[in-house]
């Protein structure tokens, strides 16, 4: 299978590489418009580095592409692949606005083209444990505090700190995962969103930290707090915690496990400690293997563009609410 890596200067690219070096796969080209990591990566993979996607596609036959890049550029990159009928996986958020992604949905579905997005909690132990019953959560709370913005400058991606290029800060980058996870678990449309945020800590145009409340049509409630404020180092990169309540159990994250409190068969409350990999980076190789299996089999992606569009509408509503001092925004009122 002939693979292209599009825009290699992205902090997630290293998470894909072990899986892409598996037998039966051949990376035939790497693009890097920033000209920072492409040459070294191409040398490692034994292929050519290209300045842009058109150059790669004109020179190579490509069966599948993994697309990264700046958020503002993602719709254009995806559009080029769709126009050529090449199946691909693209990092979230696939654009800076839901309307960007909606256009990709229309063009990809018109060609019945496979497009996957790494909404990584769909492959997680968390979903396996919390989503194993027929009951749906009526409350969930997620807290994800990542390291400071300087890590993006160190990674060679300073564009992540500019709202006009990234679309926003931690909510559009990190929060989309939890919006999607709650949507999958609740199976209920999000109706109202309110949020407050601050950009005063680090002084960039993106938010440093944001707190979001989502309410569904059936009055299920989810809160998300995320930010770029954790004092990270090589030993601890982030703070991540959650609690989820459903009619049959209460789930709480802990160190490499999820605590499940529920009534036992004979009535008393019991606590089970279930092993769980809560470090999300470990799921990206599984994502690579999953999507390549799906595209070979002609099956639907584990997560796709429509799922990202749904999450981005919540992101847009949250940013609008934050600009209005936390006033709730009805998703039905968004264009």
N, C-alpha and C positions, 0 to 999 in steps of 0.2 A: 504494500500500500504506500503510495507516494504522498508524503506529507509536506505541507508548507507551514512555517512559523512566521506569522505576520506581526511585525513590530516587536522585536525582541527586548527592547529596553522597557521592561515592565516587571515589577517586583514579583509577579506570580510565575513568570516563565520558568525559573528553576524548579518549581514544584511539579512541572509537567515532564521534565527531561528524562527521569529514570524510566517512566512508562513509555516515552517516545523512542527510547533506545532498545526496546524489546525486539526479539526476532520477528521477522515478517513485516516490519515497518522500515521505511527509508525516508528520512528527511531530505528533500531534494532542493530546498532553498529556504533562506532566512531573509526577511526584510528588516531594515533598521534605519528609518529616516533620520533619527537623531545621531546615527553613526557613533554609537558608544559601545554596544555589546555585540553587534551583529557579526563582525569579523571573527572574534574569538569563538562565538558560538558555532558559526559555520565551520571553523577549523575543527572544533570538537566533534561535530556531527559529520564531517567529511562531505560538505556540500558548498554551494556558492552563497555569498551574501549579496543582496541587492539593495539599492537605495529606496526602491518603491515597489508596490505590489504589481503594478502593470509590467515592470521589468521582469519580475519573477515569473508571472503567468505567461508572458510572451516567450520566455526561454525554456520553461519546464512544463511537463504534463503533471498536473496535480490532481490527486484523488480526493484529498481532504485537507482542510486548513484549520489551524488554531490561530485565532485572531485576538490580538491584544491592542495596544496603542492608547492614545489619548482619548478620553471620552468624547470630545468634540469631533474627533475623526472617525469614530467607530461606524456611524451610519454610512459614510462614504466607502470605507473599506468593505463593509458587508455588502453594499450595493454592487461593487465590482465583482464580488464572488457570485452573487445571485445572478447577475447579468450573464455570467459565463456558465451558470449551472453547476457550480462546485459546492458540494456540501461542506459545512464548516461548524466549528464551535467558536463562540465569541464570548469574551469576558463581559460580565455585567459592568456598567448598566446599559451598554450597547448604544448609548447616546446621552444627551443631557436633558432631554424631555421625552415624555411618553409619545408625543406625536412623531418624533424621530423613529421610534421603535414601531409604531403603528404602520408607518410607510414600509418598513422592512417586512413586517408581518404580511402585508398585502402582496408585495412582490414575491416573497418566498413561497407563500401558499399558492399563488397563481402558477408557480412552476413545480409545486409539490416537492419542494426542496427541503432536505433535512438541515435544521439549524438547532444547535443545542447551546445552552447557557449554564455555566457552573453555579447554579444556586445550590450550594454544596450541602446544605442540611438535608436535602432530599436523599442523600446517600449516607446519612449519619446514623450513629448509634442512638442519638437523641430521638430521631424520628421513629426508629425501630421500637424503642422502649415506650415513648409517649403515645405513639400512634397505633399501638398494637390492638387496642380495644375498639368497640363500636361507639363508645361515648366520645363526645367532643368537648374540648375545654371551654369553660365559661369565663376563665380568667387566665392571663399569662403575663409575665413580666420578664423582660430581658435587659441585661446590663452588659455592655461591651465597651470597655475603655481601652483603646489602643495607644501606642506610643505617640510622642509629639510629632508635629509636622516636619521637624528636621530630618526624620528618617526618609521622607520622600526626596528631600534635597540630596541626602547621602546616596540614595538609590538612583540618582540621575533623572528623576521625574518631578522636577519642581512645578510643572504644570498642574499637579494635583492640588496645589495651594491657591490656584486662581479659579474663582467661581465661573468665569466665562468659558474656561477650558474643561473644567471637571464637572460643572453642573452644580457643585456644592461640596460639602465636606464629608464628615463621617456618616451622615444619614444616607446619602446616595451611594457611598462606597461600602459601608458596613451594614447599615440598617436595613437595606433591601433584603438581606438574608433572613432577618427575623420577621419582616413583613411577609415574606413568602412562606416561611415556616408556619407562622400563625394562620395564614390563609389556607394552607394545606391541612392543618390540624382541625381548624374550626369549620371548614367547608361552608362558610357563610360570608356573604359579601360585606366588605367594610363600607360603612355608610358615612361616618363622621370622623374627622381627624382634627386634633388640636395639638399645638406644640409651642414650646418656648426654647430659645437658643441664645447662645452667647458667642461673640467673636472677639471678646476683649482680652482673652488670655494670651493668645499668640499673635494677634494683630494682623491676621490675614483676611481676605475677602470671604473665605469660607467660614462656616461655623466651627468653633472649637469643640463645643459640646451641645447636645440637643436632647430634649425630653419630649416624647411623643405619646399621645394617647389616641388609640383607635377604638371605635365602637362599631359593631356589626349590626345588621338589620335585626338580629335576634338578641341584641343587647349583650353580646359577648364583648369583653373588654381586654385590651392588650396595651401594655405600656412598654416603650423602648427607650432606653437611655444609651447613647453612644457618643464617643468623643475621641479626640486626639490629645489626651491629657495625662496618660499614665506614664510614670517615670520608668520606661522600659530599659532593659539591658539584655545581655546574651542569655541570662538565666531565666528571666521572666519578661515576656514581651507584652502582656496585656492582662487586664482583669475581665473575666467573663463569668457571669452568674445568671441563673434563671430560676423561676418557679412557675409552675403550671398547675392549675386546679381543674379537674374534670369530675363528673359525678361519682366516678369509682375510685379516684386516687388523687393524691397530691404529690407532685414531682418537684424535687429540688436538686440543683446541681451541687456537686462536691468535687473533691480532688479525684479525677479519673473515675468518677462514678456518679450515678444518679440515685438519690434516695427516694423511695416510693413508699408513702404512708397510705395505708388503706385498711379497711375492716377485714379481719380474717374470717374464715368460714364460721367460726363459733362466736364471732361478735367483737372481740377486743381489737383495738388498733394495733397493727404491726408495721414495722419498718423493714423494707428489703433494700439491700445495697447492691445495685447492679453495676458491673463494670461498664464504663462508657468512655470512648475516646472523644474528649471535648476540645482537643486541639484540632481545629478545622483543617490545618494544612495537610494533615495525613490523608484527607479524602480526595485530593486532586489527582494522584495517580489512578485511583479507582474511577474517577470521572473520565479520565482519558480512555481507560480500558472499556468502560461502559459505553461511551459514545461511539467508539470504533466498532464495537459489537453491534450496537443498534443500527448504525448506518449500513453495515454489511448485511444485516438481517432485514433491512427495510422497515424497521419499526419506528415508533414515535420516540422523540427524545425524552430523557428523564425530566428535563425542564427546557422550555423554549422561549421564543420571543414574546408570545402572549403573556407568559407568566411575568416577564420583566416589565412589560407595559403596565400590567396591573399594579406591580409594586411601585413603579415610577409615578403613577397617578397619586398614590398615597404620599410619596415623597414630595411631589409638587404641592399637594394640599397642606402638608406639614410646614413647608417653607412659607406658604402663603399665610397660614395661621400664625407662625412665628413673627412675620412682618406686621401682623395685626394684633400684637401683644397677647397672643394665645386664643383669640376668638375661634371657635369651632368652624370648620369648613366642611360643607357637605360635598361629597365627591360628585354628586349628580349635578352640581352647579359649575363644575370645571368644564372648559371647552373640550 
